[in-house]
Amino acid sequence: MLVHVVADYGLGDLAFAEVAQRLTQHLPDAQLMLTPVPAFDTLSAGFCLAQLALTDGPTDRVVYCNVAPREDENDPRSANEGERLVAGRTAEGVLVVAPNSRYTFSFLHSAGTPLYEVQVPESGSQFRSRDVFPQLVAALVRGEDTALGPELTDEAVPPPPERAVAYIDGYGNLKTTWSQPPASSGTRVRVHIGDRSVEATVTDGTFEVPTGEISFAPGSSGWHTRHGDLSWYELFARGASAAALLDHPAAGAKVEVTPL
């Protein structure tokens, strides 16, 4: 069984190792794949969660995500209380489990995946993703759904921000929440993110520009939704890093595109 672990511990961090160890204790046949996101970055986490759960792959896979900045309340938290654990299954049967932290489920919810609260104590461990959640994930894998509570309402899951940076990959490509072209293919545009901007060309494919140029095109990320297939636009600097050219913006930064 393939188990994706999306978390903000940092690849190679002790926390990743401990969570992986505990997951394989409860799921000894699991093949773990670890995907790190920046600290407390629920938008990048939600993007990765949807990309791994809603695209083609083994139907019995699990996507377990833990990015829980405990931002649901600003007051002191008694006994390490945290956000509610939530689980759901995609139309293809992929199990997803994660705390409901801001944008973690925004893309999955928008795609039509039903999500349910998991009945689990909100407190008791500072390291819930190691001490509490793995055995619950294993129980859900076995089909033991008795811990599932009510389905989340629309109000419980915010939509993802529109026309914003969603995720930055290892090449510095900026994956965005633009799903429609800002202008016809071949149009030169200026892309503003924060106080930086670059010139780019709207294209139908990221490599449809020469080396040294930048494209704004449907990228490699996208998935199936109840309304049809979805493809996200990304800013791609051929031979360079778009993120570096734009001073490494964070997920959630607005992406403004103006035709030249």
Secondary structure as UniProt FT lines:
FT   STRAND          2..7
FT   TURN            11..12
FT   HELIX           14..26
FT   TURN            28..29
FT   STRAND          31..36
FT   TURN            39..40
FT   HELIX           42..53
FT   TURN            59..60
FT   STRAND          62..66
FT   HELIX           78..80
FT   STRAND          85..89
FT   TURN            91..92
FT   STRAND          95..99
FT   TURN            102..105
FT   HELIX           106..110
FT   TURN            111..112
FT   STRAND          115..118
FT   HELIX           128..131
FT   HELIX           133..141
FT   TURN            142..143
FT   TURN            146..147
FT   STRAND          148..151
FT   HELIX           154..156
FT   STRAND          164..168
FT   TURN            170..171
FT   STRAND          174..176
FT   TURN            185..186
FT   STRAND          188..193
FT   TURN            194..195
FT   STRAND          196..202
FT   TURN            206..207
FT   TURN            211..212
FT   STRAND          214..225
FT   TURN            226..227
FT   STRAND          228..237
FT   TURN            238..239
FT   HELIX           242..245
FT   TURN            246..247
FT   TURN            251..252
FT   STRAND          256..259
//
